[in-house]
Amino acid sequence: MDFAAVRLNLFPASHGAIGDWLAFHWHRDRTNRIQAHKVHSSQAIAIDVFGTLKMSIDRDLVLDAIARRVGVAPGGPWSITLEWTDPDRLLGEPRPTQVDALAVGSNAALVIECKFTEPGGKCSQTAKSRSGEAQCNGSYTDQVNPHSGIRSRCTLAGKGIRYWEYIPEVFSLNPAGDYAPCPFAGEAYQ
């Protein structure tokens, strides 16, 4: 990959946040080509904003303001990790989620997903498989996964993925309640 094109597409003040450009977790296409050189790259905008912020002497002030705005406790010093993946796999995902930026302060953590021009992702369990059946009906209600035969409110929870162990605390949703459609069937999933 020609990193010159990537560098040209990134705000210069963000370059120092990358560290090792070869080892960085770049978003890649199906042919393994890095995509951050594209003008509409969500990874590029995440690096521009949060990489620049990571390198800024005003990082703590800005992240304290963001924390207050989203209703979590401010308090630095703040650190920022770009393209963070949970090494402990606390959510139980087979392939752990990679978030665009993780900001950790003394009182809170901010998990940040950036979108630029592309739509947000959605839960894969509502998509029809090769057999023509979806594993989830799109609602958070008692249901049976037609592929596994496992009964649960959430197909992913039935597979041991722990999203609904954290959702009540983060989103104030009752895990014993029914939601039709599931609040995370669409773009809110991401």
Secondary structure, DSSP 8 states (H G I E B T S, - for coil): --HHHHHHHS-GGGGGGT--TTTS---B-TT--B-TTSTT-HHHHHIIIIIHHHH-TTHHHHHHHHHHHHTS---S--EEEEEEE-TT-TT--SS--EEEEEEE-SS-EEEE---SSS-----GGGSB-TTS-BSS-SSBSSEE-TTT--EESSHHHHTT--HHHHHHHHH---TTS-BSS-TTSSGGG-
